[in-house]
Amino acid sequence: MMRSSTTGLSDQPHGCALTRALMAACLVASVFASPARAASLEDGSAAEAQIETCPAGRSMLKQQAKLKDFAKRVAERAPLKILAIGSSSTHGIGATAPQFAYPVRFAEEMTQRFRTKVEVVNAGVNGETADATLARLEERVAAERFDLVIWQVGTNDAMKGGDEEGFSKFLKRGIALVKSRKMDLVLLDQQFFPTMKDPVRYERFVKLIEIAGEEENTPVLSRYRLMKFWGERAPQDLRSMLASDGFHMSDRGYFCLATAMGRAMGDLVMGAPQLANEITPAITASVPRTMLRP
């Protein structure tokens, strides 16, 4: 399994020492600083990076719910430990190296956005359906304490002929399990890909995750909505996000997914209204040259 641990950036600006009021204002501003600004403060080799733009998309926030404990730790700049659990797209199939999988890129994004140390534990296993992941989830949350669990779920259930009612039950059991451990949880739904054989059935499984989020007051980040919008708006954008198999995400796809997830997490922590139908602007960031490969 892959682990990612990144460190926070520099301390608050010097001007914050002027007054206590300015200190509070600067703290809020720095905690929610944009990734582009934060990245400019971080030491690194500019020669190994280029400016890349992730295309505009739909906000990933499909279901809005509060993450009180996680938000409190962010405000305190406490170290954050996140469990990313799911199947092959969590593990990182399609990426050219483990460090380009979404959990690693997400750890970097969260470190820049929240200005604190973030560790994301990659617990992705290829080909899993919800029942198998649920069993592993139970083991992980019993053994370790996490500030946040991101459960990527549903793709294999939709593709392998899984039972819809059974899938919903597994979702609700997993949500109840994590919450019983006093941990915050976010659901990450299925990827969109243009060659799906039964899109009507597939979208029913996407909808089941949305329904579970609504009924259990659990945030849902809609990867499906984001990627489908990319494909509808500019097919070439979606193609660059997919690996050569046309199904899993590429290095660039995982990078842009992690960036969009970071924006959505910022909205959740700050208590933004539901944004699922809003268009998010293109995002420009400095990324390694190797991330530019489709």
N, C-alpha and C positions, 0 to 999 in steps of 0.2 A: 504494500500500500504506500501511497505517496503522501508526504507531509510537507507543508509549507509554513515557514515562519519568517515574518518580515518585521523590521523594526520601525518604530515611529520616527517622525522627522524632527526638525529643530524646534526649540522651545518657542514660546510666544514672542511676538515682535517687541523690540526694546521700548517702543513708545507706550506699551501697556503699563509701564511703571509710573506713568504720570499721576493717575488717580485710580482709586478703587473702581470707580464707574467705568473708566476706560479699560481697566483690567478685565472686567466682566464682559465688556463688549468685544474686546479682542479675543477672549477665549471662545466665545460663540462663533466669531468669524473664522477663527483658525480651525476649530473642530469641524466646521462644515465647509472648509475651503475646497475649491474645485480641484480635481485631480491634476489639471494642467498646471495650475499655480503651485500646488504642492510638489509636483514633479520637478518644477524649476528650482525648488529649494533643495532637492535631494542630490547628494553627491552621485556622480556617475560619469560614464564616458560618452560625451556627445558624439564622438566619432563612430560609435557603435549604434547610433540611433538615427531615425528619421521621423519626420512628422507624418502621421497617418490620421486619416479621418474615418471614423465609423459613421455610416449613413444615418440619416434621420429615421425614426421608427415610432411605433406605438409605445407608449409607456408600458412597462411590464407589470405595473400594479393592477391586477385584475380584481383582487379582493383586498380591501383595506381593513386592517386591524392593528391595535396598538401592541408594541413590543416594549412594555414598561421597564422590565429589568434590563434588557439590552440597551435601551435608550439611556437609562441611568448610568450604566457602565461607560457608554460612549461619552456622556457629559463629564464624567469623572476622569476621562482618558485612562481608564483602567485597561490592562491587557485583555484582549478578546480571544477566546478559543472557540472555534466554529467547527462543527462536524458537517461535512458535505458527503451525503450518502445517496447511493443510487446505482445506476447501471453503467453501461459503456461510455455514455457521454459525460458522466462524472469521472470515471476512470481516466478518460482522455483519448479514447480511440479516435483516430483521424489526425491527432496532433503529431508533429514530427519528432517531438521529444516530451518527456514527462513535464518539464517546466512550462510547457505551453498549454497544458490542460486548464480547464476553467477554474478549478479550485486554487491553483497557484496564481493565476492572473487575478482572481478575485481577492486573494490575500493582499496582493500588491495594491489593488484598487482601494480596498478598505483601509489599508495603512495610510495611503495618501489622502483619502477623503476624511478620515476621522482622526488622523494624526496621533496614532497610538500603535502599540505593538499588536499585530494580528497573526494568529496561527490558524490555518485551515487544514484540518485533517481530511485527506482524501480517502473515503471508504467506498469507492465505486467498484462494482464487480460486473464484468461483462455479461449481458444476456439475462439479467435478473428480472423477475416479475415482482409485483408488490408483496406477495406472501413471503418470498425468500428474503427480500430486503427487510421486511418487518421483523423477521427472526433475528437478523443481524443488528438491526436498530435496537431491539430490546437488550441484546448483549452489551452494546456500546454504551448506552445511556445508564445501564446498571453499573458499569465498570468505571466510567469517567464522567466528569462534570463538564458540560459545555455551556457557553453563554448563548449559543444559537445553534439550531439544527436546520440544515437545508436539505429537504427530502426531494430529490429529483425522482419522479415516478410516472409510470403510465405508458411509456412508449411500447415496451415489450408486451404488456398486457393487451394493448390494442392490436398489436401485430400478430400475436400468437394465438388469437382466438379465446382470450380470457373471458370469463363470465362477468358481465357488467355489475350485477348485484354483489357478487363476491368481491369485486374490485373496490366497490364503495365501502364495504364492510372493513376491508383491510386498511383503507385510508383512515377511516374513523378510529379504528383500533390503534393505529400508529399515532394519530394526533393525540388521542387520550393518553397513550403511553408517555409521550414526551412531556405533555403538560403535567402529568402526575409526578414527574421528576422535577417540576418547577423550572423547566427550561423553555426558552422561547423557540418557536418553530415557524418556518416558512416553507411552503410547498412550491416546487418548481415543476411546471408542467412539461408536456412533450415538445420535442422539436418538430418543426414543419419541414417537409421535404417534398419536392414536386412529383415524385414517382410512387407515392403511396397508392396501394391497390384499391382500398376501400375508404375513401376520405369521409364518407358519411358515418361509418362506424368509428373511424379514428376520432372524428370530432365529437362523437358522443362521449368517448373516454376523456377528452379534453374538458368537456362540460361537466363530467362527474367530479373532476378535481375542483372546478369552480364552485359547484354545489357544496362539496364537502367544506371548502373554505368558508362559504357563507354560513352554513349550519353550525360549524364549530368555531366561528370567529377566529379564523386563522388566515394570515396573509397568503396570497397566491401570486407568484411572479409568472407571468405568461410568456414563456419562451415561444410558444406556438404563435401567439398573436404578433410578437415582434418579428419573427422570421417570415411569417406569411406576408406581413406588410412589406418587408424588404423585397420579397419576390414579386408582389403586385406592383410596387412602385418602380422598381428597376431590377429585372431578372438578373442582370450582371452582378448586382450587389449580392444577391442570394448565392449565386454560383461561387463567388469568391469566399463566401462563408462556409462552403461545404468542402469536405475532403473529396478525394478522387472517387470514392464509392457513391457520391451523390446523396449520402444519408447522414453520416457523422459530420461533425463540424471540423473545419480546418483550423490552423493556427490563428488566422485572422478572425475566424468565426468565434473561437473561444475567447479571444481578446475582446471583441466587441460585445459578446454576451456578458463577460465579467464587468465591462464598463457600464453597460445598461443596468445590470443588477446592482452595481454600486450606486447609481443614480436613484434607483427605486428604493434601496435601503436607506439612503439619505432622506427621501421623502417619508418613509415609514417612521424613521426615528424622529423627524421633525413634526410628525403629525399632519402631513399634507392631506388634502382631500383625495378621494378616489380619482385616479387619473387614467383609467384604462382606455378611454377613447381620445385622449389628447396626443398630439404629435410631439415627440421630443426632438430637439434639433440635432443636427450632426455634431459629433464630438471629435475634436482634434486633440491628439496627444502625441507625445514623443514615445516611440516604441522601437525595440531592437529591429535591425534590418531583417533578421530571420523571420520576424512576424509578418513581413510583407508578402510572403509566399502564400498563394491560395490553398 
